[in-house]
Amino acid sequence: MNITQNQKNAYKTSVSIDYSRAIMEAGGIPVVLPVHDNIEVIREQISHLDGLLLSGGVDSDPCFYMEKTAYRKLSCFTWKG
């Protein structure tokens, strides 16, 4: 099970240990993937996952899940992997 990370700055990301603990308590094996923009590596990484935990934050735009936002925005990035 992959856990998304929060980017602190250009050189540091973090994820709460609570996410890993919750996955392990549910019988899963948590994996935190490195942040990068190589699409081929990303495809290979996700091909090995059984699940994905989106840890939330301001970067999780509802348009990624075909939901409406509560505020006006300019655009929504979509990735077709």
mmCIF file of the N, C-alpha and C atoms, coordinates in Angstrom:
data_MODEL
# 
_entry.id   MODEL 
# 
loop_
_atom_site.group_PDB 
_atom_site.id 
_atom_site.type_symbol 
_atom_site.label_atom_id 
_atom_site.label_alt_id 
_atom_site.label_comp_id 
_atom_site.label_asym_id 
_atom_site.label_entity_id 
_atom_site.label_seq_id 
_atom_site.pdbx_PDB_ins_code 
_atom_site.Cartn_x 
_atom_site.Cartn_y 
_atom_site.Cartn_z 
_atom_site.occupancy 
_atom_site.B_iso_or_equiv 
_atom_site.pdbx_formal_charge 
_atom_site.auth_seq_id 
_atom_site.auth_comp_id 
_atom_site.auth_asym_id 
_atom_site.auth_atom_id 
_atom_site.pdbx_PDB_model_num 
ATOM 1   N N  . MET A 1 1  ? 0.848   -1.171 0.000   1.00 0.00 ? 1  MET A N  1 
ATOM 2   C CA . MET A 1 1  ? 0.000   0.000  0.000   1.00 0.00 ? 1  MET A CA 1 
ATOM 3   C C  . MET A 1 1  ? 0.888   1.227  0.000   1.00 0.00 ? 1  MET A C  1 
ATOM 4   N N  . ASN A 1 2  ? 0.750   2.055  -1.001  1.00 0.00 ? 2  ASN A N  1 
ATOM 5   C CA . ASN A 1 2  ? 1.531   3.287  -1.057  1.00 0.00 ? 2  ASN A CA 1 
ATOM 6   C C  . ASN A 1 2  ? 0.834   4.397  -0.276  1.00 0.00 ? 2  ASN A C  1 
ATOM 7   N N  . ILE A 1 3  ? 1.635   5.267  0.308   1.00 0.00 ? 3  ILE A N  1 
ATOM 8   C CA . ILE A 1 3  ? 1.153   6.438  1.037   1.00 0.00 ? 3  ILE A CA 1 
ATOM 9   C C  . ILE A 1 3  ? 1.725   7.663  0.353   1.00 0.00 ? 3  ILE A C  1 
ATOM 10  N N  . THR A 1 4  ? 0.873   8.606  -0.038  1.00 0.00 ? 4  THR A N  1 
ATOM 11  C CA . THR A 1 4  ? 1.395   9.832  -0.634  1.00 0.00 ? 4  THR A CA 1 
ATOM 12  C C  . THR A 1 4  ? 2.064   10.666 0.443   1.00 0.00 ? 4  THR A C  1 
ATOM 13  N N  . GLN A 1 5  ? 2.981   11.532 0.007   1.00 0.00 ? 5  GLN A N  1 
ATOM 14  C CA . GLN A 1 5  ? 3.761   12.335 0.936   1.00 0.00 ? 5  GLN A CA 1 
ATOM 15  C C  . GLN A 1 5  ? 3.411   13.808 0.831   1.00 0.00 ? 5  GLN A C  1 
ATOM 16  N N  . ASN A 1 6  ? 3.728   14.559 1.884   1.00 0.00 ? 6  ASN A N  1 
ATOM 17  C CA . ASN A 1 6  ? 3.616   16.013 1.872   1.00 0.00 ? 6  ASN A CA 1 
ATOM 18  C C  . ASN A 1 6  ? 4.975   16.585 1.538   1.00 0.00 ? 6  ASN A C  1 
ATOM 19  N N  . GLN A 1 7  ? 5.026   17.489 0.559   1.00 0.00 ? 7  GLN A N  1 
ATOM 20  C CA . GLN A 1 7  ? 6.306   18.093 0.198   1.00 0.00 ? 7  GLN A CA 1 
ATOM 21  C C  . GLN A 1 7  ? 6.527   19.320 1.053   1.00 0.00 ? 7  GLN A C  1 
ATOM 22  N N  . LYS A 1 8  ? 7.569   19.297 1.870   1.00 0.00 ? 8  LYS A N  1 
ATOM 23  C CA . LYS A 1 8  ? 7.914   20.408 2.760   1.00 0.00 ? 8  LYS A CA 1 
ATOM 24  C C  . LYS A 1 8  ? 8.575   21.543 1.986   1.00 0.00 ? 8  LYS A C  1 
ATOM 25  N N  . ASN A 1 9  ? 9.475   21.210 1.089   1.00 0.00 ? 9  ASN A N  1 
ATOM 26  C CA . ASN A 1 9  ? 10.147  22.167 0.220   1.00 0.00 ? 9  ASN A CA 1 
ATOM 27  C C  . ASN A 1 9  ? 10.713  21.382 -0.959  1.00 0.00 ? 9  ASN A C  1 
ATOM 28  N N  . ALA A 1 10 ? 11.582  21.975 -1.734  1.00 0.00 ? 10 ALA A N  1 
ATOM 29  C CA . ALA A 1 10 ? 12.104  21.300 -2.926  1.00 0.00 ? 10 ALA A CA 1 
ATOM 30  C C  . ALA A 1 10 ? 12.973  20.087 -2.608  1.00 0.00 ? 10 ALA A C  1 
ATOM 31  N N  . TYR A 1 11 ? 13.410  19.943 -1.351  1.00 0.00 ? 11 TYR A N  1 
ATOM 32  C CA . TYR A 1 11 ? 14.349  18.880 -1.003  1.00 0.00 ? 11 TYR A CA 1 
ATOM 33  C C  . TYR A 1 11 ? 13.865  17.931 0.078   1.00 0.00 ? 11 TYR A C  1 
ATOM 34  N N  . LYS A 1 12 ? 12.671  18.128 0.602   1.00 0.00 ? 12 LYS A N  1 
ATOM 35  C CA . LYS A 1 12 ? 12.235  17.327 1.745   1.00 0.00 ? 12 LYS A CA 1 
ATOM 36  C C  . LYS A 1 12 ? 10.743  17.002 1.657   1.00 0.00 ? 12 LYS A C  1 
ATOM 37  N N  . THR A 1 13 ? 10.419  15.739 1.871   1.00 0.00 ? 13 THR A N  1 
ATOM 38  C CA . THR A 1 13 ? 9.023   15.325 1.969   1.00 0.00 ? 13 THR A CA 1 
ATOM 39  C C  . THR A 1 13 ? 8.841   14.582 3.293   1.00 0.00 ? 13 THR A C  1 
ATOM 40  N N  . SER A 1 14 ? 7.587   14.445 3.711   1.00 0.00 ? 14 SER A N  1 
ATOM 41  C CA . SER A 1 14 ? 7.332   13.727 4.959   1.00 0.00 ? 14 SER A CA 1 
ATOM 42  C C  . SER A 1 14 ? 5.964   13.066 4.908   1.00 0.00 ? 14 SER A C  1 
ATOM 43  N N  . VAL A 1 15 ? 5.780   12.090 5.780   1.00 0.00 ? 15 VAL A N  1 
ATOM 44  C CA . VAL A 1 15 ? 4.494   11.420 5.923   1.00 0.00 ? 15 VAL A CA 1 
ATOM 45  C C  . VAL A 1 15 ? 4.355   11.022 7.392   1.00 0.00 ? 15 VAL A C  1 
ATOM 46  N N  . SER A 1 16 ? 3.175   11.139 7.922   1.00 0.00 ? 16 SER A N  1 
ATOM 47  C CA . SER A 1 16 ? 2.933   10.801 9.327   1.00 0.00 ? 16 SER A CA 1 
ATOM 48  C C  . SER A 1 16 ? 3.044   9.295  9.544   1.00 0.00 ? 16 SER A C  1 
ATOM 49  N N  . ILE A 1 17 ? 3.676   8.906  10.634  1.00 0.00 ? 17 ILE A N  1 
ATOM 50  C CA . ILE A 1 17 ? 3.810   7.490  10.997  1.00 0.00 ? 17 ILE A CA 1 
ATOM 51  C C  . ILE A 1 17 ? 2.439   6.853  11.246  1.00 0.00 ? 17 ILE A C  1 
ATOM 52  N N  . ASP A 1 18 ? 1.450   7.664  11.555  1.00 0.00 ? 18 ASP A N  1 
ATOM 53  C CA . ASP A 1 18 ? 0.103   7.142  11.809  1.00 0.00 ? 18 ASP A CA 1 
ATOM 54  C C  . ASP A 1 18 ? -0.468  6.412  10.597  1.00 0.00 ? 18 ASP A C  1 
ATOM 55  N N  . TYR A 1 19 ? -0.150  6.891  9.390   1.00 0.00 ? 19 TYR A N  1 
ATOM 56  C CA . TYR A 1 19 ? -0.638  6.215  8.182   1.00 0.00 ? 19 TYR A CA 1 
ATOM 57  C C  . TYR A 1 19 ? -0.044  4.814  8.066   1.00 0.00 ? 19 TYR A C  1 
ATOM 58  N N  . SER A 1 20 ? 1.258   4.702  8.296   1.00 0.00 ? 20 SER A N  1 
ATOM 59  C CA . SER A 1 20 ? 1.907   3.387  8.230   1.00 0.00 ? 20 SER A CA 1 
ATOM 60  C C  . SER A 1 20 ? 1.351   2.448  9.284   1.00 0.00 ? 20 SER A C  1 
ATOM 61  N N  . ARG A 1 21 ? 1.154   2.950  10.479  1.00 0.00 ? 21 ARG A N  1 
ATOM 62  C CA . ARG A 1 21 ? 0.605   2.115  11.559  1.00 0.00 ? 21 ARG A CA 1 
ATOM 63  C C  . ARG A 1 21 ? -0.792  1.609  11.210  1.00 0.00 ? 21 ARG A C  1 
ATOM 64  N N  . ALA A 1 22 ? -1.614  2.478  10.668  1.00 0.00 ? 22 ALA A N  1 
ATOM 65  C CA . ALA A 1 22 ? -2.986  2.085  10.319  1.00 0.00 ? 22 ALA A CA 1 
ATOM 66  C C  . ALA A 1 22 ? -2.987  0.999  9.241   1.00 0.00 ? 22 ALA A C  1 
ATOM 67  N N  . ILE A 1 23 ? -2.116  1.142  8.251   1.00 0.00 ? 23 ILE A N  1 
ATOM 68  C CA . ILE A 1 23 ? -2.036  0.126  7.188   1.00 0.00 ? 23 ILE A CA 1 
ATOM 69  C C  . ILE A 1 23 ? -1.579  -1.203 7.763   1.00 0.00 ? 23 ILE A C  1 
ATOM 70  N N  . MET A 1 24 ? -0.574  -1.175 8.645   1.00 0.00 ? 24 MET A N  1 
ATOM 71  C CA . MET A 1 24 ? -0.086  -2.420 9.251   1.00 0.00 ? 24 MET A CA 1 
ATOM 72  C C  . MET A 1 24 ? -1.143  -3.059 10.140  1.00 0.00 ? 24 MET A C  1 
ATOM 73  N N  . GLU A 1 25 ? -1.892  -2.251 10.884  1.00 0.00 ? 25 GLU A N  1 
ATOM 74  C CA . GLU A 1 25 ? -2.966  -2.788 11.724  1.00 0.00 ? 25 GLU A CA 1 
ATOM 75  C C  . GLU A 1 25 ? -4.053  -3.454 10.896  1.00 0.00 ? 25 GLU A C  1 
ATOM 76  N N  . ALA A 1 26 ? -4.208  -2.988 9.642   1.00 0.00 ? 26 ALA A N  1 
ATOM 77  C CA . ALA A 1 26 ? -5.203  -3.576 8.742   1.00 0.00 ? 26 ALA A CA 1 
ATOM 78  C C  . ALA A 1 26 ? -4.637  -4.765 7.968   1.00 0.00 ? 26 ALA A C  1 
ATOM 79  N N  . GLY A 1 27 ? -3.371  -5.122 8.230   1.00 0.00 ? 27 GLY A N  1 
ATOM 80  C CA . GLY A 1 27 ? -2.779  -6.277 7.579   1.00 0.00 ? 27 GLY A CA 1 
ATOM 81  C C  . GLY A 1 27 ? -1.975  -5.971 6.328   1.00 0.00 ? 27 GLY A C  1 
ATOM 82  N N  . GLY A 1 28 ? -1.789  -4.698 6.024   1.00 0.00 ? 28 GLY A N  1 
ATOM 83  C CA . GLY A 1 28 ? -1.044  -4.317 4.831   1.00 0.00 ? 28 GLY A CA 1 
ATOM 84  C C  . GLY A 1 28 ? 0.414   -4.027 5.121   1.00 0.00 ? 28 GLY A C  1 
ATOM 85  N N  . ILE A 1 29 ? 1.163   -3.817 4.070   1.00 0.00 ? 29 ILE A N  1 
ATOM 86  C CA . ILE A 1 29 ? 2.574   -3.449 4.168   1.00 0.00 ? 29 ILE A CA 1 
ATOM 87  C C  . ILE A 1 29 ? 2.714   -2.048 3.572   1.00 0.00 ? 29 ILE A C  1 
ATOM 88  N N  . PRO A 1 30 ? 3.019   -1.053 4.397   1.00 0.00 ? 30 PRO A N  1 
ATOM 89  C CA . PRO A 1 30 ? 3.123   0.317  3.883   1.00 0.00 ? 30 PRO A CA 1 
ATOM 90  C C  . PRO A 1 30 ? 4.404   0.532  3.090   1.00 0.00 ? 30 PRO A C  1 
ATOM 91  N N  . VAL A 1 31 ? 4.290   1.300  2.017   1.00 0.00 ? 31 VAL A N  1 
ATOM 92  C CA . VAL A 1 31 ? 5.429   1.677  1.184   1.00 0.00 ? 31 VAL A CA 1 
ATOM 93  C C  . VAL A 1 31 ? 5.291   3.165  0.881   1.00 0.00 ? 31 VAL A C  1 
ATOM 94  N N  . VAL A 1 32 ? 6.331   3.926  1.166   1.00 0.00 ? 32 VAL A N  1 
ATOM 95  C CA . VAL A 1 32 ? 6.342   5.347  0.830   1.00 0.00 ? 32 VAL A CA 1 
ATOM 96  C C  . VAL A 1 32 ? 7.273   5.515  -0.365  1.00 0.00 ? 32 VAL A C  1 
ATOM 97  N N  . LEU A 1 33 ? 6.711   5.953  -1.482  1.00 0.00 ? 33 LEU A N  1 
ATOM 98  C CA . LEU A 1 33 ? 7.490   6.098  -2.711  1.00 0.00 ? 33 LEU A CA 1 
ATOM 99  C C  . LEU A 1 33 ? 8.162   7.460  -2.776  1.00 0.00 ? 33 LEU A C  1 
ATOM 100 N N  . PRO A 1 34 ? 9.334   7.533  -3.399  1.00 0.00 ? 34 PRO A N  1 
ATOM 101 C CA . PRO A 1 34 ? 10.009  8.822  -3.538  1.00 0.00 ? 34 PRO A CA 1 
ATOM 102 C C  . PRO A 1 34 ? 9.262   9.736  -4.503  1.00 0.00 ? 34 PRO A C  1 
ATOM 103 N N  . VAL A 1 35 ? 9.388   11.018 -4.288  1.00 0.00 ? 35 VAL A N  1 
ATOM 104 C CA . VAL A 1 35 ? 8.741   12.011 -5.138  1.00 0.00 ? 35 VAL A CA 1 
ATOM 105 C C  . VAL A 1 35 ? 9.661   12.325 -6.315  1.00 0.00 ? 35 VAL A C  1 
ATOM 106 N N  . HIS A 1 36 ? 9.118   12.228 -7.519  1.00 0.00 ? 36 HIS A N  1 
ATOM 107 C CA . HIS A 1 36 ? 9.860   12.569 -8.736  1.00 0.00 ? 36 HIS A CA 1 
ATOM 108 C C  . HIS A 1 36 ? 8.855   12.739 -9.860  1.00 0.00 ? 36 HIS A C  1 
ATOM 109 N N  . ASP A 1 37 ? 9.335   13.094 -11.047 1.00 0.00 ? 37 ASP A N  1 
ATOM 110 C CA . ASP A 1 37 ? 8.416   13.320 -12.170 1.00 0.00 ? 37 ASP A CA 1 
ATOM 111 C C  . ASP A 1 37 ? 8.706   12.427 -13.378 1.00 0.00 ? 37 ASP A C  1 
ATOM 112 N N  . ASN A 1 38 ? 9.405   11.317 -13.192 1.00 0.00 ? 38 ASN A N  1 
ATOM 113 C CA . ASN A 1 38 ? 9.685   10.381 -14.287 1.00 0.00 ? 38 ASN A CA 1 
ATOM 114 C C  . ASN A 1 38 ? 8.470   9.471  -14.478 1.00 0.00 ? 38 ASN A C  1 
ATOM 115 N N  . ILE A 1 39 ? 7.699   9.718  -15.510 1.00 0.00 ? 39 ILE A N  1 
ATOM 116 C CA . ILE A 1 39 ? 6.431   9.019  -15.707 1.00 0.00 ? 39 ILE A CA 1 
ATOM 117 C C  . ILE A 1 39 ? 6.615   7.514  -15.891 1.00 0.00 ? 39 ILE A C  1 
ATOM 118 N N  . GLU A 1 40 ? 7.686   7.092  -16.534 1.00 0.00 ? 40 GLU A N  1 
ATOM 119 C CA . GLU A 1 40 ? 7.913   5.656  -16.707 1.00 0.00 ? 40 GLU A CA 1 
ATOM 120 C C  . GLU A 1 40 ? 8.201   4.969  -15.374 1.00 0.00 ? 40 GLU A C  1 
ATOM 121 N N  . VAL A 1 41 ? 8.963   5.613  -14.522 1.00 0.00 ? 41 VAL A N  1 
ATOM 122 C CA . VAL A 1 41 ? 9.241   5.061  -13.192 1.00 0.00 ? 41 VAL A CA 1 
ATOM 123 C C  . VAL A 1 41 ? 7.960   5.026  -12.363 1.00 0.00 ? 41 VAL A C  1 
ATOM 124 N N  . ILE A 1 42 ? 7.151   6.072  -12.454 1.00 0.00 ? 42 ILE A N  1 
ATOM 125 C CA . ILE A 1 42 ? 5.881   6.110  -11.723 1.00 0.00 ? 42 ILE A CA 1 
ATOM 126 C C  . ILE A 1 42 ? 4.978   4.963  -12.169 1.00 0.00 ? 42 ILE A C  1 
ATOM 127 N N  . ARG A 1 43 ? 4.881   4.734  -13.462 1.00 0.00 ? 43 ARG A N  1 
ATOM 128 C CA . ARG A 1 43 ? 4.056   3.622  -13.965 1.00 0.00 ? 43 ARG A CA 1 
ATOM 129 C C  . ARG A 1 43 ? 4.543   2.281  -13.428 1.00 0.00 ? 43 ARG A C  1 
ATOM 130 N N  . GLU A 1 44 ? 5.851   2.094  -13.416 1.00 0.00 ? 44 GLU A N  1 
ATOM 131 C CA . GLU A 1 44 ? 6.415   0.845  -12.902 1.00 0.00 ? 44 GLU A CA 1 
ATOM 132 C C  . GLU A 1 44 ? 6.134   0.703  -11.407 1.00 0.00 ? 44 GLU A C  1 
ATOM 133 N N  . GLN A 1 45 ? 6.286   1.782  -10.664 1.00 0.00 ? 45 GLN A N  1 
ATOM 134 C CA . GLN A 1 45 ? 6.023   1.732  -9.225  1.00 0.00 ? 45 GLN A CA 1 
ATOM 135 C C  . GLN A 1 45 ? 4.575   1.349  -8.936  1.00 0.00 ? 45 GLN A C  1 
ATOM 136 N N  . ILE A 1 46 ? 3.629   2.025  -9.580  1.00 0.00 ? 46 ILE A N  1 
ATOM 137 C CA . ILE A 1 46 ? 2.227   1.749  -9.264  1.00 0.00 ? 46 ILE A CA 1 
ATOM 138 C C  . ILE A 1 46 ? 1.769   0.391  -9.768  1.00 0.00 ? 46 ILE A C  1 
ATOM 139 N N  . SER A 1 47 ? 2.479   -0.186 -10.718 1.00 0.00 ? 47 SER A N  1 
ATOM 140 C CA . SER A 1 47 ? 2.092   -1.518 -11.192 1.00 0.00 ? 47 SER A CA 1 
ATOM 141 C C  . SER A 1 47 ? 2.305   -2.585 -10.120 1.00 0.00 ? 47 SER A C  1 
ATOM 142 N N  . HIS A 1 48 ? 3.080   -2.273 -9.099  1.00 0.00 ? 48 HIS A N  1 
ATOM 143 C CA . HIS A 1 48 ? 3.357   -3.220 -8.020  1.00 0.00 ? 48 HIS A CA 1 
ATOM 144 C C  . HIS A 1 48 ? 2.495   -2.997 -6.778  1.00 0.00 ? 48 HIS A C  1 
ATOM 145 N N  . LEU A 1 49 ? 1.605   -2.026 -6.815  1.00 0.00 ? 49 LEU A N  1 
ATOM 146 C CA . LEU A 1 49 ? 0.807   -1.678 -5.638  1.00 0.00 ? 49 LEU A CA 1 
ATOM 147 C C  . LEU A 1 49 ? -0.555  -2.370 -5.650  1.00 0.00 ? 49 LEU A C  1 
ATOM 148 N N  . ASP A 1 50 ? -1.035  -2.699 -4.449  1.00 0.00 ? 50 ASP A N  1 
ATOM 149 C CA . ASP A 1 50 ? -2.396  -3.223 -4.294  1.00 0.00 ? 50 ASP A CA 1 
ATOM 150 C C  . ASP A 1 50 ? -3.368  -2.133 -3.873  1.00 0.00 ? 50 ASP A C  1 
ATOM 151 N N  . GLY A 1 51 ? -2.843  -1.001 -3.420  1.00 0.00 ? 51 GLY A N  1 
ATOM 152 C CA . GLY A 1 51 ? -3.695  0.084  -2.966  1.00 0.00 ? 51 GLY A CA 1 
ATOM 153 C C  . GLY A 1 51 ? -2.921  1.379  -2.904  1.00 0.00 ? 51 GLY A C  1 
ATOM 154 N N  . LEU A 1 52 ? -3.649  2.472  -2.702  1.00 0.00 ? 52 LEU A N  1 
ATOM 155 C CA . LEU A 1 52 ? -3.045  3.793  -2.627  1.00 0.00 ? 52 LEU A CA 1 
ATOM 156 C C  . LEU A 1 52 ? -3.773  4.595  -1.562  1.00 0.00 ? 52 LEU A C  1 
ATOM 157 N N  . LEU A 1 53 ? -3.042  5.080  -0.585  1.00 0.00 ? 53 LEU A N  1 
ATOM 158 C CA . LEU A 1 53 ? -3.606  5.927  0.448   1.00 0.00 ? 53 LEU A CA 1 
ATOM 159 C C  . LEU A 1 53 ? -3.223  7.362  0.136   1.00 0.00 ? 53 LEU A C  1 
ATOM 160 N N  . LEU A 1 54 ? -4.210  8.205  -0.138  1.00 0.00 ? 54 LEU A N  1 
ATOM 161 C CA . LEU A 1 54 ? -3.961  9.624  -0.392  1.00 0.00 ? 54 LEU A CA 1 
ATOM 162 C C  . LEU A 1 54 ? -4.032  10.344 0.947   1.00 0.00 ? 54 LEU A C  1 
ATOM 163 N N  . SER A 1 55 ? -2.907  10.841 1.391   1.00 0.00 ? 55 SER A N  1 
ATOM 164 C CA . SER A 1 55 ? -2.825  11.386 2.747   1.00 0.00 ? 55 SER A CA 1 
ATOM 165 C C  . SER A 1 55 ? -3.504  12.735 2.917   1.00 0.00 ? 55 SER A C  1 
ATOM 166 N N  . GLY A 1 56 ? -3.948  13.359 1.837   1.00 0.00 ? 56 GLY A N  1 
ATOM 167 C CA . GLY A 1 56 ? -4.717  14.591 1.952   1.00 0.00 ? 56 GLY A CA 1 
ATOM 168 C C  . GLY A 1 56 ? -3.857  15.836 1.903   1.00 0.00 ? 56 GLY A C  1 
ATOM 169 N N  . GLY A 1 57 ? -4.461  16.933 2.231   1.00 0.00 ? 57 GLY A N  1 
ATOM 170 C CA . GLY A 1 57 ? -3.772  18.210 2.180   1.00 0.00 ? 57 GLY A CA 1 
ATOM 171 C C  . GLY A 1 57 ? -4.339  19.062 1.069   1.00 0.00 ? 57 GLY A C  1 
ATOM 172 N N  . VAL A 1 58 ? -3.788  20.236 0.927   1.00 0.00 ? 58 VAL A N  1 
ATOM 173 C CA . VAL A 1 58 ? -4.299  21.171 -0.072  1.00 0.00 ? 58 VAL A CA 1 
ATOM 174 C C  . VAL A 1 58 ? -4.021  20.713 -1.499  1.00 0.00 ? 58 VAL A C  1 
ATOM 175 N N  . ASP A 1 59 ? -3.117  19.730 -1.681  1.00 0.00 ? 59 ASP A N  1 
ATOM 176 C CA . ASP A 1 59 ? -2.778  19.270 -3.013  1.00 0.00 ? 59 ASP A CA 1 
ATOM 177 C C  . ASP A 1 59 ? -3.719  18.198 -3.550  1.00 0.00 ? 59 ASP A C  1 
ATOM 178 N N  . SER A 1 60 ? -4.667  17.729 -2.760  1.00 0.00 ? 60 SER A N  1 
ATOM 179 C CA . SER A 1 60 ? -5.608  16.707 -3.221  1.00 0.00 ? 60 SER A CA 1 
ATOM 180 C C  . SER A 1 60 ? -6.878  17.384 -3.730  1.00 0.00 ? 60 SER A C  1 
ATOM 181 N N  . ASP A 1 61 ? -6.846  17.817 -4.970  1.00 0.00 ? 61 ASP A N  1 
ATOM 182 C CA . ASP A 1 61 ? -7.958  18.543 -5.569  1.00 0.00 ? 61 ASP A CA 1 
ATOM 183 C C  . ASP A 1 61 ? -9.106  17.591 -5.866  1.00 0.00 ? 61 ASP A C  1 
ATOM 184 N N  . PRO A 1 62 ? -10.340 17.930 -5.449  1.00 0.00 ? 62 PRO A N  1 
ATOM 185 C CA . PRO A 1 62 ? -11.499 17.057 -5.697  1.00 0.00 ? 62 PRO A CA 1 
ATOM 186 C C  . PRO A 1 62 ? -11.741 16.744 -7.171  1.00 0.00 ? 62 PRO A C  1 
ATOM 187 N N  . CYS A 1 63 ? -11.253 17.570 -8.084  1.00 0.00 ? 63 CYS A N  1 
ATOM 188 C CA . CYS A 1 63 ? -11.476 17.292 -9.508  1.00 0.00 ? 63 CYS A CA 1 
ATOM 189 C C  . CYS A 1 63 ? -10.760 16.017 -9.939  1.00 0.00 ? 63 CYS A C  1 
ATOM 190 N N  . PHE A 1 64 ? -9.744  15.580 -9.183  1.00 0.00 ? 64 PHE A N  1 
ATOM 191 C CA . PHE A 1 64 ? -9.078  14.322 -9.508  1.00 0.00 ? 64 PHE A CA 1 
ATOM 192 C C  . PHE A 1 64 ? -10.021 13.134 -9.336  1.00 0.00 ? 64 PHE A C  1 
ATOM 193 N N  . TYR A 1 65 ? -11.079 13.322 -8.562  1.00 0.00 ? 65 TYR A N  1 
ATOM 194 C CA . TYR A 1 65 ? -12.025 12.246 -8.257  1.00 0.00 ? 65 TYR A CA 1 
ATOM 195 C C  . TYR A 1 65 ? -13.406 12.556 -8.809  1.00 0.00 ? 65 TYR A C  1 
ATOM 196 N N  . MET A 1 66 ? -13.435 13.422 -9.830  1.00 0.00 ? 66 MET A N  1 
ATOM 197 C CA . MET A 1 66 ? -14.669 13.801 -10.519 1.00 0.00 ? 66 MET A CA 1 
ATOM 198 C C  . MET A 1 66 ? -15.695 14.429 -9.568  1.00 0.00 ? 66 MET A C  1 
ATOM 199 N N  . GLU A 1 67 ? -15.210 15.149 -8.559  1.00 0.00 ? 67 GLU A N  1 
ATOM 200 C CA . GLU A 1 67 ? -16.073 15.845 -7.611  1.00 0.00 ? 67 GLU A CA 1 
ATOM 201 C C  . GLU A 1 67 ? -15.982 17.344 -7.844  1.00 0.00 ? 67 GLU A C  1 
ATOM 202 N N  . LYS A 1 68 ? -16.997 18.074 -7.403  1.00 0.00 ? 68 LYS A N  1 
ATOM 203 C CA . LYS A 1 68 ? -16.994 19.526 -7.521  1.00 0.00 ? 68 LYS A CA 1 
ATOM 204 C C  . LYS A 1 68 ? -16.233 20.138 -6.346  1.00 0.00 ? 68 LYS A C  1 
ATOM 205 N N  . THR A 1 69 ? -15.621 21.278 -6.606  1.00 0.00 ? 69 THR A N  1 
ATOM 206 C CA . THR A 1 69 ? -14.922 21.992 -5.544  1.00 0.00 ? 69 THR A CA 1 
ATOM 207 C C  . THR A 1 69 ? -15.849 23.021 -4.909  1.00 0.00 ? 69 THR A C  1 
ATOM 208 N N  . ALA A 1 70 ? -15.513 23.434 -3.699  1.00 0.00 ? 70 ALA A N  1 
ATOM 209 C CA . ALA A 1 70 ? -16.312 24.432 -2.995  1.00 0.00 ? 70 ALA A CA 1 
ATOM 210 C C  . ALA A 1 70 ? -15.840 25.848 -3.314  1.00 0.00 ? 70 ALA A C  1 
ATOM 211 N N  . TYR A 1 71 ? -14.837 25.975 -4.174  1.00 0.00 ? 71 TYR A N  1 
ATOM 212 C CA . TYR A 1 71 ? -14.278 27.272 -4.520  1.00 0.00 ? 71 TYR A CA 1 
ATOM 213 C C  . TYR A 1 71 ? -14.036 27.344 -6.023  1.00 0.00 ? 71 TYR A C  1 
ATOM 214 N N  . ARG A 1 72 ? -13.860 28.545 -6.522  1.00 0.00 ? 72 ARG A N  1 
ATOM 215 C CA . ARG A 1 72 ? -13.593 28.737 -7.959  1.00 0.00 ? 72 ARG A CA 1 
ATOM 216 C C  . ARG A 1 72 ? -12.116 28.487 -8.219  1.00 0.00 ? 72 ARG A C  1 
ATOM 217 N N  . LYS A 1 73 ? -11.832 27.731 -9.253  1.00 0.00 ? 73 LYS A N  1 
ATOM 218 C CA . LYS A 1 73 ? -10.441 27.463 -9.625  1.00 0.00 ? 73 LYS A CA 1 
ATOM 219 C C  . LYS A 1 73 ? -10.242 27.709 -11.107 1.00 0.00 ? 73 LYS A C  1 
ATOM 220 N N  . LEU A 1 74 ? -9.000  27.797 -11.513 1.00 0.00 ? 74 LEU A N  1 
ATOM 221 C CA . LEU A 1 74 ? -8.700  28.084 -12.910 1.00 0.00 ? 74 LEU A CA 1 
ATOM 222 C C  . LEU A 1 74 ? -8.648  26.843 -13.776 1.00 0.00 ? 74 LEU A C  1 
ATOM 223 N N  . SER A 1 75 ? -8.073  25.758 -13.272 1.00 0.00 ? 75 SER A N  1 
ATOM 224 C CA . SER A 1 75 ? -7.963  24.545 -14.063 1.00 0.00 ? 75 SER A CA 1 
ATOM 225 C C  . SER A 1 75 ? -7.698  23.345 -13.172 1.00 0.00 ? 75 SER A C  1 
ATOM 226 N N  . CYS A 1 76 ? -7.763  22.156 -13.768 1.00 0.00 ? 76 CYS A N  1 
ATOM 227 C CA . CYS A 1 76 ? -7.491  20.932 -13.053 1.00 0.00 ? 76 CYS A CA 1 
ATOM 228 C C  . CYS A 1 76 ? -6.551  20.090 -13.907 1.00 0.00 ? 76 CYS A C  1 
ATOM 229 N N  . PHE A 1 77 ? -5.441  19.684 -13.322 1.00 0.00 ? 77 PHE A N  1 
ATOM 230 C CA . PHE A 1 77 ? -4.492  18.815 -14.007 1.00 0.00 ? 77 PHE A CA 1 
ATOM 231 C C  . PHE A 1 77 ? -5.021  17.380 -13.957 1.00 0.00 ? 77 PHE A C  1 
ATOM 232 N N  . THR A 1 78 ? -5.019  16.699 -15.069 1.00 0.00 ? 78 THR A N  1 
ATOM 233 C CA . THR A 1 78 ? -5.400  15.284 -15.083 1.00 0.00 ? 78 THR A CA 1 
ATOM 234 C C  . THR A 1 78 ? -4.280  14.472 -15.692 1.00 0.00 ? 78 THR A C  1 
ATOM 235 N N  . TRP A 1 79 ? -3.998  13.331 -15.086 1.00 0.00 ? 79 TRP A N  1 
ATOM 236 C CA . TRP A 1 79 ? -2.961  12.432 -15.573 1.00 0.00 ? 79 TRP A CA 1 
ATOM 237 C C  . TRP A 1 79 ? -3.638  11.187 -16.088 1.00 0.00 ? 79 TRP A C  1 
ATOM 238 N N  . LYS A 1 80 ? -3.336  10.812 -17.307 1.00 0.00 ? 80 LYS A N  1 
ATOM 239 C CA . LYS A 1 80 ? -3.887  9.608  -17.897 1.00 0.00 ? 80 LYS A CA 1 
ATOM 240 C C  . LYS A 1 80 ? -2.775  8.590  -17.995 1.00 0.00 ? 80 LYS A C  1 
ATOM 241 N N  . GLY A 1 81 ? -2.625  7.788  -16.928 1.00 0.00 ? 81 GLY A N  1 
ATOM 242 C CA . GLY A 1 81 ? -1.535  6.822  -16.870 1.00 0.00 ? 81 GLY A CA 1 
ATOM 243 C C  . GLY A 1 81 ? -1.943  5.548  -17.452 1.00 0.00 ? 81 GLY A C  1 
# 
